[in-house]
Every structure is written in structure tokens, then in C-alpha cells.
Amino acid sequence: ATRIAPLAARNQQRRGIVGWMVNYPDKVMETKKLQMKGGTCQGDANPTWLKQPGDKVPLIFGALLVGFGGIQAAVGFYRLATGKGKKD
């Protein structure tokens, strides 16, 4: 026969990582205050996607990545057009 655990032991939850995610501090209002600073309809003078600290690093990385890809594409088009860089 199976033995039934006491009621208190059956209702206790073990959450581990789930508890950490559920009890994570809420920073929504702090971020919202930063995003709303100075108004929201500012256009190119103060874009919303550059207001938070650390926003410039991904922007620079993305710009470098796009620039590198553009240069590589231009070099490839040049080589295709002129026949340079062929493997014999």
C-alpha cells in the first residue's frame, strides 16, 4: 500500500530557479521614467532607443557589422565585374 504524506509536506513547493525568476526585482517603472524623460515625441534629437545607459555599444557594434558587410559586398561585386581574385 502507498503511504500519503502529511498535508503540509504535500503543499510545499520547491522552486529553485523558478523562484528566482518569479521574485526578480521589477524595474519597469524605473526604465519607463528614463524613456519618458523629456517627452516621447522628440524625433531625431533624442531617440528613445538611445536613452538607456549601454545603448550606444550595440549601436556601434551593429554599425561596424553593417559597414564591414557593405565593404565585403562591394569588394565581391568589383571582383565579379572585373574577373579579379579568381581561383584557377
Secondary structure, 3 states (H helix, E strand, C coil): CCCCCCHHHHHCCCCCHHHHHHCCCCCHHHHHHHHHCCCCCCCCCCCHHHCCCCCHHHHHHHHHHHHHHHHHHHHHHHHHHHCCCCCC
